[in-house]
């Protein structure tokens, strides 16, 4: 296969207008007229509908195509969404979560989204008295009717980009009832000013025109979009680096949703306490429930101690130093010493991050999604069920 001929002119390395990897990935997205025309020619699926800004009055956003859940008729794949014009009072933001919906293979795959919990039930208000105390910004690969998303197909120009807005109850219905998946909630440690800035940025991003913008599994995805939103409101010391220092490749820590907890913990962006995991509906998906065993509890308890991370760092430094010395020794005595030093430094950081990975994967608290929703909103079990299942619609 002729690789050069398979590349679009935009990305041929021999062309003079070709920009560097750093410039291409760090600058504004470049959307051509051809990209827009290609998008206009695609028959998009009806269950993903971009929102538009109808009105903005201070911190109150009125948006179209806000999803309020699904009509549970027929098979889950056949459920139809409810989209309504909705008003969100951004000044009422209380807590912000970076959420991950794991799916197979969970070691690398998952869907990242932002969830905003509000102070009042009614800060998110739709027609006919419909209300909620939270909403989600779910950045997704916008799918044509004839294509299903895959990690590999997501690396080519197959899918558009959509910031899907929907109520918190909608997100719980979609994840825990329709799909039978878990939802991992990483509560972010942000001050009030940062929360305000983040919710405004997320809503502004959700109503932008994204015609011609392509989804990319590694560089423009659900998770990278969530990382970018958080990075925009935190100081430099807490920003999660998107690219490696050398060659500017995507970093696994900010590319793989499965590493979200470790990356946030490493930057002190989440509290040192158990991560809430919302289980799928137990009646509909009895075999998909997350549980915590005795060994996991023991490791989780240890991860909250002051010595846990230093122990991993020391072990990493020792292993890295030994490996560096062995490799360096092939080139002489001094090279062996230099290799040991470099290996120890590298191992120190790797060990610390592995501590965060271990903590994020073990220190978890699975709960019933409907019960969690009822508790957060001050609702009865019946009220929560009615909202999450859309009974009566």
C-alpha positions as CSV (number, residue, x, y, z in Angstrom):
1,X,0.0,0.0,0.0
2,X,1.3,3.5,-0.9
3,X,1.1,5.3,2.4
4,X,1.6,8.7,1.0
5,X,-1.3,8.4,-1.4
6,X,-3.6,7.2,1.4
7,X,-3.0,10.4,3.4
8,X,-5.2,13.5,2.7
9,X,-3.1,16.5,1.5
10,X,-3.8,18.2,4.8
11,X,-1.5,15.7,6.6
12,X,1.2,14.9,4.1
13,X,4.5,15.5,5.6
14,X,6.0,16.7,2.3
15,X,3.7,19.6,1.9
16,X,5.0,23.0,3.0
17,X,1.8,24.0,4.8
18,X,2.2,21.0,7.1
19,X,2.4,22.1,10.8
20,X,4.3,20.3,13.6
21,X,2.6,17.8,15.8
22,X,2.7,20.2,18.7
23,X,1.2,23.1,16.7
24,X,-1.4,20.8,15.1
25,X,-2.6,19.4,18.4
26,X,-2.2,22.4,20.6
27,X,-3.7,25.1,18.4
28,X,-7.3,25.6,17.4
29,X,-8.9,22.8,15.5
30,X,-8.6,23.3,11.8
31,X,-11.9,22.6,10.1
32,X,-12.0,22.9,6.3
33,X,-14.9,23.6,4.0
34,X,-14.7,20.1,2.9
35,X,-15.1,18.8,6.5
36,X,-18.3,20.8,6.8
37,X,-19.6,19.5,3.4
38,X,-18.8,16.0,4.5
39,X,-20.8,16.5,7.7
40,X,-23.7,17.9,5.9
41,X,-23.9,14.8,3.7
42,X,-24.0,12.4,6.6
43,X,-27.3,11.0,7.9
44,X,-26.8,11.3,11.7
45,X,-28.6,9.2,14.3
46,X,-31.6,10.8,15.8
47,X,-30.7,10.0,19.4
48,X,-27.8,12.5,19.4
49,X,-29.0,16.0,18.8
50,X,-26.8,19.1,19.2
51,X,-28.1,21.8,21.5
52,X,-28.4,25.5,20.5
53,X,-28.4,28.5,22.7
54,X,-32.0,30.0,22.7
55,X,-31.4,32.7,25.3
56,X,-28.8,33.7,27.9
57,X,-29.8,35.9,30.8
58,X,-26.8,36.3,33.2
59,X,-26.1,32.8,34.5
60,X,-29.4,31.4,33.1
61,X,-29.0,29.4,29.9
62,X,-32.0,28.3,27.9
63,X,-31.0,25.6,25.4
64,X,-32.7,23.5,22.8
65,X,-32.5,19.7,22.4
66,X,-31.8,19.0,26.1
67,X,-32.5,15.4,26.7
68,X,-34.8,14.4,29.5
69,X,-34.6,10.6,29.3
70,X,-36.0,7.8,27.3
71,X,-39.3,6.1,26.7
72,X,-38.8,2.5,27.9
73,X,-40.7,0.7,25.1
74,X,-39.4,-2.4,23.4
75,X,-35.8,-3.4,23.6
76,X,-33.3,-1.0,25.2
77,X,-31.7,-0.2,21.8
78,X,-35.1,0.9,20.6
79,X,-35.9,3.4,23.4
80,X,-36.7,6.8,22.1
81,X,-35.3,10.0,23.7
82,X,-37.2,13.0,24.9
83,X,-35.6,16.3,23.9
84,X,-37.0,19.6,25.3
85,X,-36.0,23.3,25.5
86,X,-34.6,23.7,29.0
87,X,-33.3,26.4,31.3
88,X,-30.2,25.9,33.5
89,X,-29.3,28.3,36.3
90,X,-25.5,27.9,36.3
91,X,-25.2,30.0,39.5
92,X,-26.6,27.1,41.4
93,X,-23.7,24.7,40.8
94,X,-22.8,22.7,44.0
95,X,-20.5,19.9,43.0
96,X,-18.7,18.8,39.8
97,X,-17.8,15.3,38.9
98,X,-15.7,13.8,36.1
99,X,-17.6,10.6,35.5
100,X,-16.4,7.5,33.7
101,X,-18.8,4.9,32.2
102,X,-16.5,1.8,31.7
103,X,-17.2,-0.6,28.9
104,X,-15.3,-3.6,27.5
105,X,-12.3,-3.8,27.4
106,X,-12.4,-1.9,30.7
107,X,-8.6,-1.8,31.1
108,X,-8.5,0.8,28.4
109,X,-12.0,1.7,27.3
110,X,-14.7,3.9,28.8
111,X,-16.8,7.0,28.2
112,X,-15.9,10.2,30.0
113,X,-18.4,13.0,30.8
114,X,-18.9,15.9,33.2
115,X,-21.7,15.9,35.7
116,X,-22.9,19.0,37.5
117,X,-24.8,18.7,40.8
118,X,-26.9,21.8,41.6
119,X,-27.9,23.3,44.9
120,X,-31.7,23.2,44.1
121,X,-34.0,20.7,42.6
122,X,-35.3,22.9,39.8
123,X,-32.1,24.6,38.9
124,X,-32.5,22.5,35.7
125,X,-36.0,23.2,34.5
126,X,-37.9,21.9,31.5
127,X,-41.5,22.2,30.3
128,X,-44.6,20.8,32.0
129,X,-43.0,21.0,35.5
130,X,-40.1,18.8,34.6
131,X,-37.1,19.5,36.8
132,X,-33.8,18.1,38.1
133,X,-31.0,19.0,40.5
134,X,-28.2,18.1,38.0
135,X,-27.2,17.7,34.4
136,X,-24.5,16.1,32.3
137,X,-22.3,17.3,29.5
138,X,-21.5,14.1,27.5
139,X,-19.0,14.7,24.8
140,X,-19.6,11.9,22.3
141,X,-18.7,10.5,18.9
142,X,-21.7,11.6,16.8
143,X,-22.6,8.5,14.8
144,X,-24.0,8.1,11.3
145,X,-27.0,5.8,11.1
146,X,-24.9,3.1,9.4
147,X,-21.8,3.1,11.8
148,X,-21.1,1.8,15.3
149,X,-18.3,3.4,17.3
150,X,-15.0,1.5,17.8
151,X,-11.7,2.4,19.3
152,X,-10.0,1.9,15.9
153,X,-12.7,3.4,13.7
154,X,-12.7,6.4,16.0
155,X,-9.2,7.3,14.9
156,X,-10.4,8.1,11.4
157,X,-12.9,10.6,10.0
158,X,-15.9,8.5,10.7
159,X,-17.7,10.3,13.5
160,X,-18.6,13.9,14.3
161,X,-18.3,15.6,17.7
162,X,-21.3,16.4,19.9
163,X,-21.6,17.8,23.4
164,X,-24.8,16.1,24.4
165,X,-26.7,17.9,27.1
166,X,-29.1,16.0,29.4
167,X,-30.5,15.8,32.9
168,X,-28.8,13.8,35.6
169,X,-31.8,11.4,35.6
170,X,-31.4,11.0,31.9
171,X,-27.8,10.0,32.3
172,X,-28.6,7.5,35.0
173,X,-31.4,6.0,32.9
174,X,-29.1,5.7,29.9
175,X,-26.1,4.2,31.7
176,X,-27.7,2.1,34.5
177,X,-30.9,1.0,32.9
178,X,-30.6,1.1,29.1
179,X,-26.9,-0.1,28.9
180,X,-26.5,-1.9,32.2
181,X,-23.2,-0.2,32.8
182,X,-21.6,1.3,36.0
183,X,-20.9,5.0,36.4
184,X,-17.8,6.0,38.3
185,X,-18.0,9.4,39.9
186,X,-14.8,11.3,40.6
187,X,-15.9,14.4,42.7
188,X,-13.5,17.3,41.8
189,X,-11.8,19.4,44.5
190,X,-12.6,22.9,43.2
191,X,-13.4,26.2,44.9
192,X,-16.6,28.1,44.1
193,X,-15.0,30.3,41.5
194,X,-13.5,27.3,39.7
195,X,-16.9,25.6,39.7
196,X,-18.6,28.6,38.3
197,X,-16.1,29.0,35.6
198,X,-16.2,25.3,34.7
199,X,-20.0,25.1,34.4
200,X,-20.1,28.3,32.2
201,X,-17.3,26.9,30.0
202,X,-19.0,23.6,29.7
203,X,-22.3,25.1,28.7
204,X,-20.7,27.5,26.3
205,X,-18.8,24.6,24.7
206,X,-22.0,22.6,24.4
207,X,-23.8,25.1,22.2
208,X,-20.9,25.8,19.9
209,X,-21.3,25.0,16.2
210,X,-19.3,21.7,15.7
211,X,-20.1,21.1,12.1
212,X,-17.0,19.7,10.4
213,X,-15.3,18.7,13.7
214,X,-14.2,15.1,13.8
215,X,-14.0,12.9,16.8
216,X,-10.6,11.1,17.4
217,X,-10.1,8.4,20.0
218,X,-6.7,9.8,21.1
219,X,-6.7,13.5,20.4
220,X,-10.3,14.8,20.4
221,X,-12.4,12.4,22.5
222,X,-14.9,12.4,25.3
223,X,-12.1,12.1,27.9
224,X,-9.7,14.6,26.4
225,X,-12.6,17.1,26.2
226,X,-13.3,16.6,29.9
227,X,-9.6,17.0,30.7
228,X,-9.5,20.2,28.7
229,X,-12.5,21.6,30.6
230,X,-10.9,20.9,33.9
231,X,-7.5,22.2,32.9
232,X,-9.0,25.5,31.9
233,X,-9.9,26.3,35.5
234,X,-7.1,24.9,37.6
235,X,-3.6,26.4,38.2
236,X,-0.6,25.2,36.1
237,X,0.6,22.9,38.9
238,X,-2.7,20.9,38.7
239,X,-3.1,20.9,34.9
240,X,-3.1,17.4,33.5
241,X,-0.6,17.2,30.6
242,X,-2.1,16.1,27.3
243,X,1.2,15.5,25.5
244,X,4.5,13.9,26.2
245,X,7.4,16.4,26.7
246,X,9.3,14.9,23.8
247,X,7.8,14.2,20.4
248,X,4.4,15.4,21.6
249,X,2.6,12.2,21.6
250,X,-0.7,11.7,23.5
251,X,-0.1,10.7,27.1
252,X,-1.9,7.6,28.3
253,X,-2.8,9.3,31.6
254,X,-5.1,11.8,29.7
255,X,-6.1,9.6,26.9
256,X,-7.4,6.4,28.6
257,X,-10.6,7.0,30.6
258,X,-9.7,4.0,32.8
259,X,-6.8,6.1,34.3
260,X,-9.0,9.1,35.1
261,X,-9.1,8.4,38.9
262,X,-5.3,8.0,39.1
263,X,-4.6,11.1,37.1
264,X,-7.0,13.3,39.1
265,X,-5.6,11.8,42.4
266,X,-2.1,12.5,41.2
267,X,-3.0,16.2,40.7
268,X,-4.8,16.4,44.0
269,X,-8.1,17.2,42.1
270,X,-10.1,14.6,44.0
271,X,-10.5,13.9,47.8
272,X,-8.7,11.1,49.4
273,X,-11.8,9.1,50.1
274,X,-13.7,6.2,48.4
275,X,-14.9,6.8,44.9
276,X,-18.6,6.4,44.4
277,X,-19.6,3.8,41.8
278,X,-23.2,3.8,40.7
279,X,-24.3,0.2,40.0
280,X,-26.7,-0.6,37.1
281,X,-30.3,-1.4,38.0
282,X,-30.1,-4.7,39.9
283,X,-33.5,-6.0,38.6
284,X,-32.6,-5.4,35.0
285,X,-28.8,-6.2,35.2
286,X,-28.3,-8.6,38.1
287,X,-25.0,-9.9,36.8
288,X,-23.4,-6.5,36.3
289,X,-23.1,-5.4,39.9
290,X,-19.8,-4.1,41.3
291,X,-18.9,-5.5,44.7
292,X,-15.9,-4.9,47.1
293,X,-14.1,-8.0,48.4
294,X,-12.0,-8.3,51.6
295,X,-8.6,-7.9,49.9
296,X,-9.8,-4.8,48.0
297,X,-11.0,-3.3,51.2
298,X,-7.6,-3.9,52.8
299,X,-5.7,-2.3,49.9
300,X,-8.2,0.6,49.8
301,X,-7.7,1.3,53.5
302,X,-3.9,1.2,53.1
303,X,-4.1,3.6,50.2
304,X,-5.5,6.3,52.5
305,X,-2.4,6.2,54.8
306,X,0.5,8.7,54.5
307,X,3.1,5.9,53.8
308,X,1.3,4.3,50.8
309,X,2.5,6.5,48.0
310,X,6.1,6.9,49.3
311,X,6.4,3.2,49.5
312,X,5.4,2.8,45.9
313,X,7.8,5.6,45.0
314,X,10.7,4.0,46.7
315,X,10.0,0.6,45.2
316,X,9.7,2.2,41.8
317,X,13.0,4.1,42.2
318,X,14.8,0.9,43.3
319,X,13.5,-1.1,40.4
320,X,14.2,1.7,37.9
321,X,17.7,2.2,39.3
322,X,18.5,-1.4,39.0
323,X,17.2,-1.7,35.5
324,X,19.0,1.5,34.4
325,X,22.3,0.3,35.9
326,X,22.0,-3.1,34.0
327,X,21.3,-1.4,30.7
328,X,23.9,1.4,31.2
329,X,26.6,-1.1,32.1
330,X,26.6,-2.4,28.6
331,X,28.2,0.9,27.6
332,X,30.7,1.2,30.4
333,X,31.1,1.9,34.1
334,X,30.1,5.5,34.1
335,X,27.2,4.8,31.8
336,X,26.0,2.3,34.3
337,X,26.1,4.9,37.1
338,X,24.2,7.4,34.9
339,X,21.7,4.8,33.9
340,X,21.1,3.9,37.5
341,X,20.4,7.6,38.4
342,X,18.1,8.1,35.4
343,X,16.3,4.9,36.1
344,X,15.8,5.8,39.7
345,X,14.3,9.2,38.9
346,X,12.0,7.6,36.3
347,X,11.0,4.8,38.6
348,X,10.3,7.3,41.4
349,X,7.6,9.0,39.3
350,X,6.3,5.8,37.9
351,X,6.0,4.3,41.3
352,X,4.1,7.3,42.6
353,X,1.6,7.1,39.7
354,X,1.2,3.3,40.2
355,X,0.2,4.1,43.8
356,X,-2.5,6.4,42.5
357,X,-3.7,3.8,40.0
358,X,-3.9,1.2,42.7
359,X,-5.8,3.6,45.1
360,X,-8.2,4.7,42.4
361,X,-9.0,1.1,41.4
362,X,-9.5,-0.3,44.9
363,X,-10.8,2.6,47.1
364,X,-14.4,2.4,45.7
365,X,-17.8,2.4,47.2
366,X,-20.5,0.7,45.0
367,X,-24.0,2.0,45.6
368,X,-27.5,1.6,44.0
369,X,-27.8,4.4,41.4
370,X,-31.4,5.1,42.1
371,X,-30.8,5.3,45.9
372,X,-27.9,7.6,45.4
373,X,-30.1,9.9,43.2
374,X,-32.8,9.9,45.8
375,X,-30.4,10.8,48.6
376,X,-28.7,13.6,46.6
377,X,-32.0,15.1,45.6
378,X,-34.0,14.6,48.8
379,X,-36.5,12.4,47.0
380,X,-38.5,9.4,48.0
381,X,-37.6,6.1,46.4
382,X,-40.8,6.3,44.3
383,X,-40.0,9.8,43.1
384,X,-36.5,8.8,42.1
385,X,-37.7,5.8,40.2
386,X,-40.3,7.9,38.4
387,X,-37.6,10.3,37.2
388,X,-34.9,7.7,36.3
389,X,-37.3,5.4,34.5
390,X,-39.5,8.2,32.9
391,X,-42.6,6.4,34.2
392,X,-45.8,8.2,33.1
393,X,-44.3,9.9,30.0
